Amino acid sequence: MAGRRYLLAGISGLVVACAGRGGGGPRVAPVTPAEIPALKAQAAQQPRNADIRFRLAAALMAAGRCDTATAVANSGESLAPGNALGPMVIGRCQEKGGRYDLAFATYTDFARKNPRARGVGAVRALAEMALRTQATQTAKLALARESTLTALAPEPSTIAVLPLTIAGDSSLQSLSRGLAELLMSDLALVRSLRLLERVQISALLDELKLGQSGRADVRTAARVGRLLRAERLVQGVAAITPNGPVRMSATVVRGDGTVRSGAEASGTFRQLLDLEKQLVFGLATELGIQLTEAERQRILRQGPKNLAAFLAYSRGLDALDARDYRAAAAAFGAAARADPSFQQAHQQQQGAEAAPVVAAAGGDIMTVVQVAEQLAPSVAGALQQGTLDVSSTIGDLAQTGIGSVASNPTPESQGISSIIQASGIIRIIFRLP
């Protein structure tokens, strides 16, 4: 909940350090609306100076002129695309306008293009929080409009994967989310499918107060699918014992309750990662999809290669969903150390390490600037409480020579995610590049 409270905080200032300056450089005071006239003049005199543009964007944001701030930040990004301040300003303005879906796309697009940028961990944390806020809002709205949604046709080729039901060793319950994440990531490599985000599915399950037993019910699964407007829903069971056989199965449920027999895989615990791939190939067959050889090879290459890394990663997902960011960071870090090639673990670790400062911890409301200062001294910002009025006009930009720049990303073309809106319900679609 702390992350959600943070996302409702306003913005009154942003500290901007010069691009390329080391962490030991002098600090720049937080910007204020009073600086806007001087910053406009500086921007006109130095049109290629990205630092001034970002500082002006921050000042405009502090003044509640978010439309203009976004356009100025966009122009700064054209000069310095690897500076995290751009997406921070743009994304926060989108959040203040209630468009957490667009903010999520802004943050994830920057992280994809600039995985080693200073401050990328803070950006990843902001993305995760924006996604969760959007997912919670969408789940509540879906339940409020259930009668309308269930009368609509599902979105074609849209698939939702429920957390698997884990039977056996209770210490392995985190595999419920971990295996679902692997299935989703692998199926997302099939170009004809569109996978709903795991967080969005989890948010709806939370609103429905569905535990493991509820998720195993076919009628309930069909209802979840209708609420998500998913054409088909994957419902899986894994009977796992570390020293015994492992049996995995998955069925495909349609919104009308029709169930396909699904796919099965069995073997030993050591073969768990290979069994998951077998299950994916079986599901593709049940979904009526003939995989190309290129898709098969991409699926085989995807994901962790080390079982210990996957177990740690699954614990990290559990902790992340519980908003225990420190435990999540430790688990993702363990996964990354066990399998250095496991890119998802590295990325999740970055976000989880930044999240305790971005979110609230121990009653202290921490800010993005503190994340930036700790993780990326050259990309610092200070976000404080305030109120935004997004009624400003782009006409203010004439004095600076900055033209109007479209602020809304097109995530479908970015290769990470797409955003579908139907009947007022916004859903974020997972897509790997």
N, C-alpha and C positions, 0 to 999 in steps of 0.2 A: 504493500500500500504506500510505502514511503516514496517509491518511484513515481506513483501517480500523483501524490501531493506535490512532488517537485515539479512535475510537468505543468502544474497549474500556477506555478510561481511566475511572476512577471519579470520584466527586464528593465533595469535602469542604467546600467553602465557596462562597458566592456573594455578591459585593458588590452591594448594591442602592442605587441613587441615587434620590432622590425624583422622582416623575413630574413632568415639566414643568420641572425644574431645568435650567439651562443647563450647558454643559460646564465652565464655570469655577467651578461650585459646589464646596463642600467634599466630599471623598471620605468614604465611609462604610466602616468597617472590615469585613473579611470576617466573615460570620456563623459561629457555631460552635454545636454542640449545647448548650453550656452556657447559651445565650441563650434556649432554648425556653420555660422557665417565665415569664421576663419578657415575652417576645413574646406568649405566650398571654394574659397579663394585659392587655397593651396592646391586643391585638386585641379583647378583651372590652369594654374601656373605649371603644375607637374602632372600632366595627364597620363604619364606612364608609371607613376608611383603607386603601386598596389597597396602599400601600407597606409597611405593617406586615404585611399578609397575605402579600405576596410574600417579605418577609424571613423570616417564620415558615416559609413553604414551603421556602425555601432552607435554613434551619436544620434542619428535619425531614429534608430530603434528605441533608444532611451527616451526620445521625445514622443514616442507613440506613433511615429510616421512610418509604419511598417512597409507599406507599398513602395515608398521611395527607398527605404533602407534595403529592401530586397533587390531592387534594380541596381543600386549602387554596388551591393555585394556581388551581384552577377557580373558587373563590369570589372570588379576587382578580380574575380575568378578568371576572367579572360586573360588577365595579366599574370596572375599567380595561381594557376589551377591546383597546385599542391598545398595551398595554405588552408588549414582547417577552419580558419575564421569565416571563410565564405559559407560553407554549409552550416556552420553554427548559427550565423545570423539568419540565413534563409530558412533553415529548418525551424528555428525558434519562432520566427514570424509565422510560418505555416502552422505551427502548433497553437499559437495564440489565436489564429483564425479558425481553430478547431479542425484543421486538416492534418491529423496525425498520420494519415496514409501518405500524403505528399511529403511530410517531413521524413518519414521512414525511407521513402524513395530517395530523397535528397541525401540523407546520411549514408545509406548503403551504396549509392552510386559513387560518392566520394571515397568510401573505404575500399570499394572494388578497384577504382582507378589509382588509388594512392595508398596501397597496403602498408607502406613504410613511412608514411608522412608523420611528422610530429603532431601529436594530438589525435591520432587516428583511434586510439583506444577510447578517448572521450566521445568521439563521434560514434563509435560502435555502441557504446553504452547508451547514448541518446537514442540511437536507432532501436535498440531493444526496448527501451522504455516507451518510445512512441508507438511501437508495434503493440505492446501490451495494452496501452491505453486505448488504441484504436480497436483492438480485439475485444476488450471488455465492453466498450460502447456498442460495437457491432452485435455482440452476443445479447446484450440487453434489448437492443432494438429488434433483433430477430425474434426474440420471445414475445415482445409486445405486438409484433405484426405477424405472429405465427399463422393465423388463419389466412392472411393474404399470401404469405410466402409459399405455403403448402399448395396453394392453387396455381402457382406459377410453374412453368416447365423448368427443369434444372438447366444449368449452364452446360453446354455440350463439352464432353471430354474432360470435365472437371472431376478430380478424384480427391477424396479426403481419407487419410489413414488414421484410424483411432489408435491410441496407446494399446499395446498388446496386453492380453491377460496372461500373467506369469503364474504358472502352477509349479510348485516344488519349493526349492530353497527360498525362504523369506528374505534372506540377505541379498537376493538377486532381483528384488522388485524394481530397482532402478532401470533394469533392462526393458521394462515396459515402454518407457519413453525412448531409450536408446535404440531399440530395434525398430520402433516406429519411425524414428528419425532416419535411420539407414534406409528403410524401405522407401520413405518419401524421397530422399535424396537420389536413390537409384532410379525410381520411377520418373523423377523429374528429368532424367536424361533421355527419356523417350519423347521425341519432339511432338508427337501427337497428343500428349497428355498435359494437363494443367493441374498442378498439385497445390492444394490449399496449405497455407502456413500452419505448422504445428502449434504455434502459440494461439492462433485464432481458434483452432479446434479445441485446445485445452481451455480457453476462456469460456466457450460455450458449455463444455462439460462441467466446468466449475459453476456456471449459472444454473445448470440443470441439477447440480449436486449429485452427479453420477460418479459412483465409485467403480471399482473393477467389476463387480457383479452386474451393475447396471449396464456397463459398456458391452457385456457379453450377450445381452438380450438382443435378438434380431429386430424385434419391433422398435426397441429404443434406438438401435443403430439406424434403422430406416428413418425415424423421426429426426435424428441428428443430421442425417444426410439431407432431408427436406429443408431443415432450418438453414443449413449451409448452402442450399441449392446446388449441392454436388450431384452430378449424374450418377456416380457410384461411390460407395464407401467400402474401404477395406477394413475387415475385422479379423484380428489374428489372435492365436493362442500359442503359447510356448511352454511346454513342460520341460523344465530344466533342472538337472541335478549335476553338480560339478564332477562327481565321480561315477555318473551313470549315463544312460542314454538321454539324448535330447530329441524331442519331437516338436516340430513347428508346423502350424497350419494357418491358412488365411482364406477367408471366404469373401466374396464380392456381393455386397448388398445394394439393391436399387431402392429408390425412394418409395416404390410401391410395396416393398417388403420382399420382393423376389430375391432369392439367394442362389448364387452359383456355387458349385461344389468347392471351388477354390483350389489352392495349391498346398502341397505338403513337402516337408524335407525332414530327414532324420539322420542322426549320426551321434558323435560324441561332443562333449563340451568344448574340447580343443578345436573342433571343426565349426564352431558357432558362426564365425564370419563367413565361411564357405556356404553354410546352410542358408544363411540369409540371402546370398546371391541366388541359390537354387530356388528359394521361395519367390524372389523377384521374377525370375524367368518363368516360373509356373504361373504367377499372377498375370504376367503379360499374355500368356496363352489364354487364360480364363477371360481376360479383357478383350480377347479377339485381336490381339496385336501381334504381328509378325515382325520381330526385331531384326534390324539390319545387323550385319556383322560389325559395323562400326559402333552401333549402339551397344551391342553385347560387350565389346572390348572396353568401351568407356565405362560401362557398369562394373566390369571386373576390376578396372583400375581404380574406381572411385572408393573413397572411404579408408578406414584404418586397416593396417596390415598386421597389427599386433593386438592380441586379445586383451592383454592387460590395459593397453591404451583405450580400447573400447569400453571396458568396464569402468575405468576412471571417467571417461567422457560421459557415460550414462549417469554416473553419480553427479557429475557437473550439471547435466540437464535437470536432474531432480532438484538440486540446490538452487539452480537458476529460477525454476518455476516457483520455488518457495521463497524467492527474493533473498536468499542467503548468498549474497554475492561473494563474500570472502571464502566460504566453503566451495562455491562454484569455481572461483579463480584457482584455488588449490587443486581441485580435481582436474580442471582443464589443463593446468600446468603439469600435473602428473601424466596426463594423457599425451601432452606434447613431448615430454621427456622420453616417454616409453616409445613413441613413434614420431620422430622429428618430421616425417613426411605428411603427417596428419594435419592438413592446413586448417580444417574446421576447428580443431582443438586450439591451435595458436590464435585464431581469430576470436574464438569465444573467450580465451584467456585474457586477451587485450581488453575486451569490453567489460568482463567481470572484474578485472583489476581496477578499472576506472569507475565502475558503477557505485561503489560505496561512497565515493566523494561526490559523484553526480547526484546520487539519491540522498535520502536522509538516513543517517546512521546514529543510533544512540540519542535521538532527539535533536541532533544538530543538523540544521539545513545547510548542506554544503553546496557549492556552486561549481559550474563548469570551469570557471577560471582556476579553481584549485586543482582540478584534474589536469588542465592544460599546463599549469605551473609544475606539477609533480611529474607528469609524464612527458611533457614537451615544453620546456622553458621558453622556446622561441615562438610558441603559439599560445599566448596567454589571454584569458578573457575573464571579465568579472560580471556575473549575472546576479542581480539583486532583485528584491521585491519591487513591483511597480504595476502600473496599469497601461495597457496598450490601446490606442485608438487607431484603427487601420483605415481611417478615412482620408489619409493624406493623398496628394495627387502627384503624378510623375512630372507635372509641370515644374516642380522645384528643381529638377535636374538640369534645366536649361542653363542655369548659371555655372554649372560645372562642366558642361560639354558632354555629359553622360546621357546616352540615349536610353530609351525604355527597352528593357530586356525581359523576355518572357521568364517568369519565375517558376513555372510548373515543369518538373522533369517529365520525361516520357519513359517510365521504367520498363515498359514492354520491350523497347528497343535497347535498353541497357543490359538486358540479359539476366538480371537478378530477380526481378519480380514485376508483376503487372498488377494493376488495380482495376477491379471490375466493380461497377456500381449498377445495381438494379433495384428498383423499388425502394430507393433510399438506403439500401444495405450495401456497405462497402466491404469488399473482401480482397485480401491481398494474396496473390498467387505466387507461389514459390517457383523459381526457375533458375537453374544453374547456368552459368555461361557456357 
